[in-house]
């Protein structure tokens, strides 16, 4: 015996009575035949059944439900935004508490998937394109020279978006961020330039794409792929490909996911 959990209801009652009579913990433990630490724990309230220790939770279930609604309303809000709206609803708390509550709800702060917003006509073009190419062989695809350029935004914050989402919500529409067509940026395609127009694009093709294609395919024919950026779809660019007898793979608009180079 000696542990608090070993004390019987009678012993606990005797401890309380002797304590009221002014007996010391040592005297009480000798009187009822248990350890002094068991008496001490009982008198200090650390026996089985005592409520959990620690600081009281500073938010209520009602307040937490309000926060959940705020997060669900817009998944792209910052912690500061969430705290501001939660405070306006009547729950005054810190950013750290906001973060803990959101984590408890199962949300994690992730980089969002960037998906173009497509209308019905664009979706139909994508379907037609995929249907036409679904039976292409490895040999046919091996002749395609895929190309793309990267856009580096010059405005602070354009690349810093985060989304609050749970496991399995990666492709949910409310967790996707649509791409912006023309932010202030620097375009990169093998060489750096602040503005790639049709003329400069054709120079890039002449001096960089053609030598690369020659190394890859030699004298064999190949199919060149690029998207429908204005410099690519310009009439002068089309004439350049015709003059150089290069076949261009048609590509639906706003379809970066159809280009495997995006994964590279």
Backbone torsions as a table, in degrees:
resi	resn	phi	psi	omega
1	UNK	NA	168.4	178.4
2	UNK	138.2	-30.2	179.0
3	UNK	-75.8	152.1	179.9
4	UNK	-59.7	-37.6	-178.0
5	UNK	-67.7	-15.8	179.9
6	UNK	-85.8	-12.9	-178.6
7	UNK	-70.2	134.9	177.5
8	UNK	-85.4	169.2	179.8
9	UNK	-62.9	-36.5	178.9
10	UNK	-65.3	-45.8	179.7
11	UNK	-60.9	-41.2	179.3
12	UNK	-63.2	-38.2	179.1
13	UNK	-66.8	-39.5	178.8
14	UNK	-64.9	-41.2	179.1
15	UNK	-59.3	-44.6	-179.3
16	UNK	-63.6	-40.6	-179.1
17	UNK	-66.3	-47.0	-178.8
18	UNK	-65.6	-33.4	178.2
19	UNK	-65.8	-39.2	178.2
20	UNK	-66.4	-27.2	178.9
21	UNK	-80.5	-4.9	176.5
22	UNK	94.3	11.8	-179.7
23	UNK	-72.6	149.9	177.0
24	UNK	-80.2	164.4	179.7
25	UNK	-63.0	-34.7	178.9
26	UNK	-65.7	-43.4	180.0
27	UNK	-64.7	-39.4	-179.7
28	UNK	-65.8	-44.3	-178.5
29	UNK	-63.0	-37.5	178.4
30	UNK	-70.5	-33.0	-177.9
31	UNK	-68.0	-42.1	-175.3
32	UNK	-103.0	-2.6	174.8
33	UNK	76.9	41.6	175.4
34	UNK	-133.3	174.2	-178.8
35	UNK	-74.5	155.6	179.3
36	UNK	-67.1	-32.7	179.9
37	UNK	-66.7	-33.6	177.5
38	UNK	-65.6	-40.5	177.0
39	UNK	-63.7	-43.2	-178.6
40	UNK	-62.6	-44.1	-179.2
41	UNK	-65.2	-38.9	179.5
42	UNK	-65.1	-44.3	-177.8
43	UNK	-69.2	-28.2	179.9
44	UNK	-87.3	-0.4	174.8
45	UNK	84.7	16.9	-177.2
46	UNK	-97.6	25.4	178.7
47	UNK	-82.4	171.0	-179.7
48	UNK	-61.3	136.9	-179.6
49	UNK	102.3	-11.7	178.3
50	UNK	-71.4	145.0	-179.4
51	UNK	-62.9	153.0	-177.5
52	UNK	-58.0	137.8	178.5
53	UNK	-79.6	171.0	178.2
54	UNK	111.8	170.0	-178.5
55	UNK	-69.5	140.6	-178.9
56	UNK	-63.2	139.2	177.9
57	UNK	-59.2	128.6	-171.7
58	UNK	-86.5	-4.3	177.5
59	UNK	-125.1	155.1	-179.4
60	UNK	-100.7	169.3	177.7
61	UNK	-62.7	-37.1	178.0
62	UNK	-63.3	-43.7	177.9
63	UNK	-63.7	-38.6	178.7
64	UNK	-65.7	-37.1	177.4
65	UNK	-65.3	-35.6	177.3
66	UNK	-64.1	-42.3	178.3
67	UNK	-62.5	-40.8	178.9
68	UNK	-59.0	-41.8	179.0
69	UNK	-65.2	-37.1	178.8
70	UNK	-64.8	-42.5	179.1
71	UNK	-65.9	-43.8	-178.0
72	UNK	-64.9	-29.1	-178.2
73	UNK	-65.1	-38.8	179.9
74	UNK	-150.6	108.2	-175.2
75	UNK	-74.5	-9.8	-173.9
76	UNK	-100.7	17.1	179.6
77	UNK	-78.8	150.5	175.5
78	UNK	-83.6	169.3	176.1
79	UNK	-58.8	-38.5	178.5
80	UNK	-61.7	-41.1	178.5
81	UNK	-64.4	-43.5	-179.5
82	UNK	-63.5	-42.8	-179.4
83	UNK	-65.0	-40.2	-179.3
84	UNK	-61.8	-46.7	-178.8
85	UNK	-68.9	-36.4	178.6
86	UNK	-66.2	-39.0	177.6
87	UNK	-63.8	-42.2	179.4
88	UNK	-63.7	-24.1	178.5
89	UNK	-83.1	-6.4	176.9
90	UNK	111.3	5.5	179.9
91	UNK	-109.9	103.3	-179.6
92	UNK	-90.3	116.0	-177.6
93	UNK	-155.5	179.4	-176.4
94	UNK	-95.0	167.2	176.4
95	UNK	-62.2	-37.2	-179.5
96	UNK	-62.3	-40.3	178.9
97	UNK	-67.3	-40.4	177.3
98	UNK	-58.2	-46.3	-178.9
99	UNK	-61.9	-43.2	180.0
100	UNK	-63.0	-43.1	-178.6
101	UNK	-65.1	-41.9	180.0
102	UNK	-64.7	-39.5	177.4
103	UNK	-64.3	-41.3	179.3
104	UNK	-61.0	-31.4	179.5
105	UNK	-76.9	-6.4	177.6
106	UNK	98.7	1.3	-179.2
107	UNK	-85.4	142.7	174.9
108	UNK	-127.6	147.0	-178.3
109	UNK	-86.2	114.3	-174.9
110	UNK	-125.1	162.8	170.5
111	UNK	-78.5	125.8	-175.9
112	UNK	-73.5	152.2	169.9
113	UNK	-70.5	136.3	178.8
114	UNK	-100.0	117.3	-178.7
115	UNK	-126.6	135.9	176.0
116	UNK	-71.1	146.8	176.0
117	UNK	-85.6	117.7	-175.3
118	UNK	-108.1	139.5	173.0
119	UNK	-89.4	178.6	-175.3
120	UNK	-62.2	-39.2	-179.2
121	UNK	-65.0	-41.2	179.2
122	UNK	-67.7	-39.4	178.3
123	UNK	-63.5	-37.9	179.1
124	UNK	-66.3	-38.3	177.9
125	UNK	-65.1	-39.3	177.4
126	UNK	-63.1	-42.5	179.8
127	UNK	-64.3	-43.6	179.1
128	UNK	-62.2	-43.6	179.8
129	UNK	-60.9	-46.5	-178.4
130	UNK	-65.7	-38.4	179.5
131	UNK	-64.2	-40.7	-179.5
132	UNK	-66.7	-31.0	-174.1
133	UNK	-101.0	-0.8	-171.7
134	UNK	-64.8	-24.7	-178.3
135	UNK	-105.2	13.0	176.4
136	UNK	-62.8	143.0	-179.8
137	UNK	-87.4	168.7	176.6
138	UNK	-60.5	-36.2	179.8
139	UNK	-63.8	-39.4	179.5
140	UNK	-67.9	-45.5	-179.1
141	UNK	-67.8	-27.7	-179.1
142	UNK	-68.3	-14.9	178.8
143	UNK	-89.7	-3.3	-177.9
144	UNK	-89.1	127.1	175.2
145	UNK	-99.3	99.9	-176.9
146	UNK	-77.2	143.0	179.4
147	UNK	-139.3	161.0	175.4
148	UNK	-169.2	170.6	175.6
149	UNK	-130.2	158.5	178.7
150	UNK	-109.4	141.7	-178.9
151	UNK	-109.9	121.3	179.5
152	UNK	-106.2	110.5	-177.2
153	UNK	-70.0	135.8	-178.5
154	UNK	-94.0	-13.5	-179.8
155	UNK	-87.9	131.5	-178.6
156	UNK	-62.0	135.4	173.6
157	UNK	94.8	-11.4	-177.2
158	UNK	-67.4	-22.9	-177.7
159	UNK	-105.8	8.4	-172.1
160	UNK	-99.0	14.3	-176.6
161	UNK	-67.8	142.3	175.5
162	UNK	-132.7	154.9	-179.1
163	UNK	-128.8	141.4	174.6
164	UNK	-90.5	116.8	179.9
165	UNK	-147.1	157.6	178.4
166	UNK	-96.4	169.8	176.7
167	UNK	-59.7	130.3	179.2
168	UNK	91.7	0.1	-177.8
169	UNK	-103.7	13.9	-174.3
170	UNK	-57.7	-38.5	-175.6
171	UNK	-99.7	6.0	178.2
172	UNK	-66.4	136.1	-178.2
173	UNK	-52.1	-39.4	-177.6
174	UNK	-70.8	-12.9	179.5
175	UNK	-104.2	3.7	179.7
176	UNK	-99.5	147.7	178.8
177	UNK	-115.0	124.7	-179.5
178	UNK	-72.9	147.5	-179.8
179	UNK	-80.0	152.0	177.9
180	UNK	-104.7	129.5	-172.5
181	UNK	-69.2	-46.6	-170.1
182	UNK	-130.6	62.0	173.4
183	UNK	-76.5	162.9	176.2
184	UNK	-66.6	121.6	-170.7
185	UNK	-159.2	172.5	173.1
186	UNK	-113.1	128.3	-179.2
187	UNK	-94.4	134.2	-179.2
188	UNK	-121.0	127.1	174.9
189	UNK	-145.0	77.7	-179.5
190	UNK	78.1	-27.5	176.3
191	UNK	-144.9	152.3	-174.3
192	UNK	-87.7	140.7	178.0
193	UNK	-157.9	142.3	179.2
194	UNK	-80.0	-18.2	-179.5
195	UNK	-153.2	106.5	178.2
196	UNK	-95.2	112.3	176.1
197	UNK	-105.7	-176.5	-176.4
198	UNK	-59.4	-42.9	-177.8
199	UNK	-64.1	-47.8	-179.4
200	UNK	-67.9	-31.9	178.0
201	UNK	-63.8	-41.1	179.5
202	UNK	-67.3	-32.6	175.4
203	UNK	-65.8	-41.1	177.2
204	UNK	-61.2	-44.4	178.8
205	UNK	-60.7	-42.4	-176.3
206	UNK	-66.2	-45.2	-171.0
207	UNK	-94.3	-18.3	-176.2
208	UNK	-123.3	-46.8	-177.9
209	UNK	-68.3	-47.5	-178.3
210	UNK	-59.7	-46.5	177.0
211	UNK	-61.1	-38.1	178.8
212	UNK	-66.1	-43.5	179.2
213	UNK	-62.5	-38.4	179.9
214	UNK	-64.4	-38.7	178.1
215	UNK	-68.0	-36.6	-176.3
216	UNK	-79.3	-41.5	-171.9
217	UNK	-114.5	-12.1	-178.0
218	UNK	64.0	-129.1	179.8
219	UNK	-89.5	-1.1	-179.3
220	UNK	-74.2	153.4	176.4
221	UNK	-71.0	152.0	175.5
222	UNK	-144.1	165.1	179.1
223	UNK	-113.3	127.2	-178.8
224	UNK	-97.5	135.7	178.8
225	UNK	-117.5	132.0	169.0
226	UNK	-148.9	167.1	-177.4
227	UNK	-85.9	-166.9	-175.0
228	UNK	-102.4	36.3	174.2
229	UNK	-60.4	151.0	-177.1
230	UNK	-52.3	-40.8	179.7
231	UNK	-66.1	-29.7	-178.4
232	UNK	-78.4	-40.4	-174.3
233	UNK	-89.4	2.5	179.0
234	UNK	-61.8	149.4	-179.0
235	UNK	-61.2	-37.7	-179.4
236	UNK	-66.3	-33.6	176.9
237	UNK	-69.2	-39.7	176.8
238	UNK	-61.0	-40.7	178.5
239	UNK	-65.4	-35.9	179.2
240	UNK	-60.8	-44.4	179.8
241	UNK	-66.3	-37.6	177.9
242	UNK	-65.2	-44.0	-179.8
243	UNK	-63.1	-31.4	-178.9
244	UNK	-95.1	7.8	176.5
245	UNK	53.9	46.0	-179.7
246	UNK	-111.2	127.1	177.8
247	UNK	-80.7	132.8	-179.3
248	UNK	-108.8	129.7	178.3
249	UNK	-75.5	123.3	178.6
250	UNK	-64.8	145.1	-176.7
251	UNK	-141.6	127.8	177.9
252	UNK	-63.4	151.8	179.5
253	UNK	-67.4	152.7	176.0
254	UNK	53.1	47.9	-177.6
255	UNK	-132.1	57.8	179.1
256	UNK	-63.8	-26.3	-177.9
257	UNK	-73.1	-9.9	176.3
258	UNK	-86.2	-4.5	-177.9
259	UNK	-106.8	111.0	-177.7
260	UNK	-61.9	-18.6	-179.7
261	UNK	-67.1	-19.2	177.8
262	UNK	-61.2	-35.8	178.7
263	UNK	-70.9	-26.1	178.2
264	UNK	-73.0	NA	NA
